Amino acid sequence: MTNMTHIARKRFGQNFLHDYSVISSILACLQTRPGEHWVEIGPGQGALTEPLLQTNIILDAVELDRDLVSLLKHKFKDHPQLTIHSADALRFDFSSLVKQEEKLRIIGNLPYNISTPLLFHLLENGECIADMHFMLQKEVVDRICAAPGSKKYGRLSVMMQYYCSAECLFEVSPESFDPVPKVTSAVIRLVPHLKPPVVVKDKTLFNNVVTQAFSQRRKTLRNSLKKSVSEEAFVSLGIDPTLRAEAISLQDFANLSNWLIESQS
Ligand code: SAH
């Protein structure tokens, strides 16, 4: 390959990290140990891949843009511990990478246009993942981490907190990327729960109740869930029906969805 210059493609959500202090802050948070099995999503031109490889880990990288795949293969040809997969992370079977008893550690400066479906795709395989560190839009990080009562608390908070614990590590300014995105970013650490924090008997119903409750944020639960939850049910579950969805906890949502199963049987 002669021409190593890559022009960023917007449709692939390409914003390449070029601020070395941000890259080293990310690396410092990861605490990699030699021999660990890591997966990088969207390695791009290798801004994170290169320092990751220096820590002597085993690394699988999943990249959608075929031009970048060839660039990476060329750049890291002397690193046998790196396997580059030319694939769409949204369809990639991450559990197929797991060998024996290990769990994967996942990292990525994610393409923002696919970040939420990708998070759910990964969390559905949460049992094979030790932890995940992602660069996301700060707005999305805040929504994932939000607690009941906050304006940012919504469907994404409840669903994500069912699957994992989430912590915002630090913010990253737009100038740290090329091209410069319109929004501030942040690095988040997600650790899938070994055991769900609440009992949810039917995940589809749970998802439906959460979605329905937040579909019109300003409505009371009594109104937004009118079709499915009776007044008596609210009383028996100890949930005030005059509250809005943003005021109730993950446990309350789990109780509501479990009640629905019983009411249907
Ligand atoms: N990690 C690099 C690049 C970040 S930009 C850096 O920090 O500089 C996001 C990267 O994700 C790009 O390389 C883009 O091509 C890739 N990407 C976009 N959609 C993807 C998908 N569905 N699956 C895998 N990679 C994807």
Residues whose N, C-alpha, C, O or C-beta is under 5 A from the ligand:
A	BS01	SAH	F12 G13 Q14 N15 F16 L17 G42 P43 G44 Q45 A47 V62 E63 L64 D65 A87 D88 A89 L90 N109 L110 P111
